[in-house]
Amino acid sequence: MIINRTITVSVVIDDLPRVIKEAREQLGLTIAAASRKAGLDQSHWRHIENGRYKSIPERTLDKMIKALGLDLEISWPSHCSCG
């Protein structure tokens, strides 16, 4: 029996790499398993978790959060006039 569950997380955009890594680890997934599930390259996933990218394409982020069963509510940091 497969149970699908979605975890809703409210996150400030600066914390996104940490939230993705923690969610993956809580699911007991390796980077290899998570990236395979999302259809992404392992090194790409690793770089995102390590915060090496200043921007993440929306399509990539969507694949990652679906692979982790997350529903993200993203907000901008208070010092930013973006978003």
RABELDA-V815312 format. One record per residue. N is the residue number from 1. SS is DSSP state (@ for helix, = for strand, . for the rest). OMEGA is omega in whole degrees, -180 to 180 (999 if undefined). D_CENTER is the distance of its C-alpha to the mean C-alpha in Angstrom with 2 decimals. Layout:
n=N ss=SS omega=OMEGA d_center=D_CENTER
n=N ss=SS omega=OMEGA d_center=D_CENTER
//
This chain:
n=1 ss=. omega=179 d_center=25.66
n=2 ss=. omega=178 d_center=21.99
n=3 ss=. omega=175 d_center=20.40
n=4 ss=. omega=177 d_center=17.44
n=5 ss=. omega=178 d_center=15.75
n=6 ss=. omega=178 d_center=13.18
n=7 ss== omega=178 d_center=12.03
n=8 ss== omega=-178 d_center=12.14
n=9 ss== omega=174 d_center=10.55
n=10 ss== omega=-172 d_center=12.11
n=11 ss== omega=171 d_center=10.56
n=12 ss== omega=-173 d_center=12.31
n=13 ss=@ omega=179 d_center=10.67
n=14 ss=@ omega=-178 d_center=11.90
n=15 ss=@ omega=-174 d_center=9.98
n=16 ss=@ omega=179 d_center=6.41
n=17 ss=@ omega=180 d_center=6.47
n=18 ss=@ omega=-179 d_center=8.31
n=19 ss=@ omega=179 d_center=6.51
n=20 ss=@ omega=-180 d_center=3.64
n=21 ss=@ omega=-179 d_center=7.07
n=22 ss=@ omega=179 d_center=9.09
n=23 ss=@ omega=179 d_center=7.74
n=24 ss=@ omega=-179 d_center=8.25
n=25 ss=@ omega=179 d_center=11.48
n=26 ss=@ omega=178 d_center=12.64
n=27 ss=. omega=-179 d_center=12.61
n=28 ss=. omega=-179 d_center=14.61
n=29 ss=. omega=170 d_center=12.78
n=30 ss=. omega=175 d_center=13.50
n=31 ss=@ omega=180 d_center=11.52
n=32 ss=@ omega=-178 d_center=14.23
n=33 ss=@ omega=-179 d_center=13.83
n=34 ss=@ omega=-179 d_center=10.10
n=35 ss=@ omega=177 d_center=10.59
n=36 ss=@ omega=180 d_center=13.84
n=37 ss=@ omega=-179 d_center=12.60
n=38 ss=@ omega=-177 d_center=10.35
n=39 ss=. omega=-179 d_center=13.33
n=40 ss=. omega=176 d_center=11.96
n=41 ss=. omega=-179 d_center=13.91
n=42 ss=@ omega=-177 d_center=13.29
n=43 ss=@ omega=178 d_center=14.16
n=44 ss=@ omega=179 d_center=11.80
n=45 ss=@ omega=-178 d_center=8.76
n=46 ss=@ omega=179 d_center=10.75
n=47 ss=@ omega=178 d_center=11.50
n=48 ss=@ omega=179 d_center=8.09
n=49 ss=@ omega=-179 d_center=7.67
n=50 ss=. omega=177 d_center=11.27
n=51 ss=. omega=-177 d_center=11.03
n=52 ss=. omega=180 d_center=13.53
n=53 ss=. omega=177 d_center=12.70
n=54 ss=. omega=177 d_center=14.06
n=55 ss=. omega=179 d_center=12.54
n=56 ss=. omega=178 d_center=9.88
n=57 ss=. omega=-178 d_center=11.61
n=58 ss=@ omega=-180 d_center=10.88
n=59 ss=@ omega=179 d_center=11.46
n=60 ss=@ omega=179 d_center=8.94
n=61 ss=@ omega=179 d_center=6.07
n=62 ss=@ omega=178 d_center=8.07
n=63 ss=@ omega=-178 d_center=8.40
n=64 ss=@ omega=-176 d_center=4.99
n=65 ss=@ omega=176 d_center=5.00
n=66 ss=@ omega=179 d_center=8.62
n=67 ss=@ omega=-179 d_center=8.67
n=68 ss=@ omega=-180 d_center=7.36
n=69 ss=. omega=-179 d_center=9.69
n=70 ss== omega=170 d_center=7.99
n=71 ss== omega=-174 d_center=9.81
n=72 ss== omega=170 d_center=8.60
n=73 ss== omega=-173 d_center=11.65
n=74 ss== omega=175 d_center=11.15
n=75 ss== omega=-179 d_center=14.28
n=76 ss=. omega=178 d_center=15.82
n=77 ss=. omega=-176 d_center=17.42
n=78 ss=. omega=-179 d_center=21.10
n=79 ss=. omega=-176 d_center=22.41
n=80 ss=. omega=176 d_center=20.90
n=81 ss=. omega=180 d_center=22.93
n=82 ss=. omega=176 d_center=20.23
n=83 ss=. omega=999 d_center=18.55
//
